[in-house]
Amino acid sequence: MRPSPNPPRVRIVGAGMAGLSAAVELARAGVLATVVDGAAQAGGRCRSYHDPQLGRTIDNGNHLVLSGNKAVHRYLDTIGASDRLSGPKHADFAFAHITTGARWSVRINDGPVPWWICRDGRRVPGTTVRDYLRLAGLSGGRVDQVVADRVDPHGPVWDKLIDPVLLAALNTASATGSARLTSRVIRETLGRGGRAMRPQIAEPTLAAAFVDPALAWLAGKGTTVSLGTRLRALQTDGDRVVALDFGRGLETVAPDETIILAVPPWVAADLLPDLIVPNDFRAIVNAHFAIQPPTGVQTMVGVLGGTAEWIFAFPDRISITVSAADHLVDRDRAELARAFWADIVAVHGGPAEMPAWQIVKEKRATFAATPEQDARRPETRTQWRNLFLAGDWTQTGLPATIEGAIRSGEAAARLARTAMLG
């Protein structure tokens, strides 16, 4: 076993959003950290790349955040990227039904008193205030309850607003999703009014908003990020991690060094065989089409009655996202592209001939946001006093979202600092 030269005070394994947010939080406090990741680029699932088939830089998926995501905005403010999110000035959500041709918009008022449910033109067409009051059960729930235990998952408000939004937030069939996680999402967003519900998209790409500015900011603070370096094993002794193996032999962990493990749950379970982690996952399917959207179309449209769920219009492309997409993930890519393009034409118009396209499938995009899987999420603190966990799959109280990933990194960084002081 050989000692690491000039060991950092904190070593972060994983350069996804959880690892980067941990590094940013530590750097803000003046703590020296080193970040390592086995991938060729930082960002984890929050990544962008140049696609030669499209001739464009695309994101692996359309990661939506909301204006009420406090950790997201705190992170972006710190790294100087607060201007990299775009979206409507108010919480307006447009929808289109492929089969019926119906279109509507839900326009949530800015303040916390939800008077929008009393106004035609703001609420789902054909609904009454009573329809919304029946959904009050979404604001609570035991850890063992699913959403269907709290509310009736039927009716126009559910079908045309709640179900599409919850499906995107949970990446799990809404009715079978965790009532506890759903309640937390509702309280932090819709429960605070439209100011917390404005949908926001990274501009021009995920990497340009969340990753590249963070890497530049961290470099300026003396934090190093090493890519293509995979942690193969770690060694423990008593209540400490004492060595790490990056394929070059065991490296000693200094007595005052702490480790933040910010890797996917299946990787963490391989490194720590006794660790209980989520083991049931849901897919997300995304599609990108190399075409400029028609002038004046909405940036984001929820789709009912089609194959797509959300259509996003970027300046140089139109993208599709389908959550809980296990029913699509094994379908032929060209078949999917044709189905998605038909939905786009139905909603936005466009040529019958399909432009260049790309399908991106994430088979294990997130853990299933069910009570059973939520119960398997570990805490940030572990049985080893110098090892902490980070990731949207840890016990953040939220589903697997960018907001949850960033919060997990912040929590791990705070515990790492406390351990150093102790």
C-alpha positions, 0 to 999 in steps of 0.5 A: 500500500502506497500513500497518496502524494499531497492528499486532499482534505476531501476526495469526491468520487463521482462528477455528476450533479451530486459530486459537483455540488459537493465540490462547490459547497466545499470550495465555498467554505475554502476546503480543498477537494479533489473530484474523480470520475470514471467517465470521459466527461463530467455531469453524469446523466446531466450531460450534453454532447455533439451528435454527428447524426444531427450535426448539433449539440444535444442533451442526453435528456430534457431535464426540467427544473422549477423556479422553486428549486432552491438548491438548483438556483443556489448552485447556479448563483454560486458558479455564475450561471444563474442566467442559463435557465429559460422559461415563461415569466409565469407558471403556464403549462400548455397541453394538447390532445393528439386524438381529440385535437383539444388544446388548453393551458393551465395558468397558475397565479404567482401567489400562494392563494390558488385563485387560479382554480376559480377562473375559466381560462386558467384551470383545466377546461370543464372543471370546477373548484370542487374537482381541485379540492378533491386533490387535497390528499396530495399534500400528505401521506405516510411512508407506506402509502401510494398516491392512489391511497390519498386521492382518486386518480381519475377525472379531468384534473387528474388526467389533464394536469396532475398525472402528466406533471407527477409522472415527469416529477416521479418518473414512475406511474403517478398512482403507484408513486410514493405519497410521501415523495409526492407530498414533498414535491407539492409542498415545495412547488405548487403549494407555494404558488406560481412563483415556485412552479415556473418551468425552466430549461437549461439554455443552450444545453445542460452542460453549458448551464450546470457543468461547464461553469462549475468546472471553470469555477472549481478550477479557479478555487483550486479544486481538481477534477480528474476524469477517466479514473474509476474507483475499483475498490475501497478498503475499510478498517473498523469505522474508517475507510483506509484505502482506495484502489483506482487501478494503480494499487491501493492508495492510503487515505490520510487520517484527516481525509474524508471521502464522498461517494457520489456514484450511481446506486449500483456502483455504490452497492458493488463497492460496499456490498452491505449497503442497501440501495434502490434496486428497481429503476425506471427508464426515460426515452428522449428524441431529438429532431434537427429542425428549427421549430415553427415561429411562435410555438410554446417552449414546452407542451404536454401531450396526451393521447400520443406516444410523446409526453412532453415536446420541447422547442429549442432554437435549433431542434425539437425534442421529446421526453417520455418518463416511466418509459419502460414500455418504449425502451425496447421498441425499434428506434426508427419506429419510435422516431416516426411515432414521435414525429407524428406527435410533433406534426400534430401539435406544431405542424411541420413537413411530413418528411421526418428530419434527421433524428436521434433517440436517447434511451436511459434504461436506469434513468432513476429509481422507481419512486415507490414506497418500497424503493424510497425505504431502500434509500440510504442516509448521507452518513454511513457507518464509517466516520470518514465516508459519506454518500451523495446522489439523488438516490440517497435519502433526500426526501425528494424523487430523483431530480436535479434538485435532489442530487444537488441537495445531496451533495450539499448535505455530504459536503456539510457532514464532511466538513464537520468530520474534518473539524472533529 
